[in-house]
């Protein structure tokens, strides 16, 4: 055996030992859950995660211990669902809306939320959809969702010129989420996708004119240092499953502790919403301290944008047929639930069943 092969074999053995220890019962009645996140400990979403950890440990009377691994040390941003299913961690941040395949319904429905007004609404709509359309749960098979995550309203951050009406978008090169690319092209912009980590240098060098992003990124990603305008176009966004525990890890716990873990969903979702709200406030303040201008958007342009957004969402729903998914009813139901909520009526949603 060569030295290289010996090293590889040793590393493989270490990896198997690590996996075998995940979620291990270290002593009778004491259980360890390994949590993995791509974010640093100080990130707003990580602060929400730590709130959940403290709640779990307190609610279980110390019988559950959560051991976190931050900054992608244990799980990747691209393959986290596969890694979680295979036990690389017990609980993790998951990002099905960025997965390369196998989550077409979850990715598609994230663009069906035209008219949403808050993170709470985004979470409520996704819960309704997941309870009524089995495909959404099938795409997270092997995992039990512990938190649905929404997001702060999207605006447009630009470096060189403001956006006051739809016509101002013409010719602008903007980093945008995939579901917005067709709509922005229709409006004359030049949208492209790139990792958010590449946006700062791209804006600083003038490679792109701006980015579709919430105000919290002005501080968290330092966009306030390289941009002059936060354009207050209100761009809807949707909820999606963002924290989960593997079935194997969940079933390793005794029934009373399983119940506590399942019950923690509302705690985690509330913590995420609270931290995102605080991050938006601090991000806007940071942007203003850097001299950024917050530019109001023309109401007539906003109304037209909203109509175009939903028209594009309806087309995207039909395109899901290419993957064997009937997206039309999902889009229609998302809009009906939002209409009910905005009219002050509690939506008549099915009750989700837990496995």
Helices and strands as residue ranges (DSSP letters): H 3-21, E 31-36, H 44-59, E 64-69, H 80-85, E 91-93, G 96-98, H 104-109, H 119-132, H 134-138, E 143-149, E 154-158, G 166-169, E 173-175, H 178-186, E 190-192, G 196-198, H 199-204, E 210-213, H 217-220, G 223-225, E 229-235, E 240-246, H 247-252, H 255-263, H 265-289, E 293-295, H 299-319, G 320-323, H 327-342
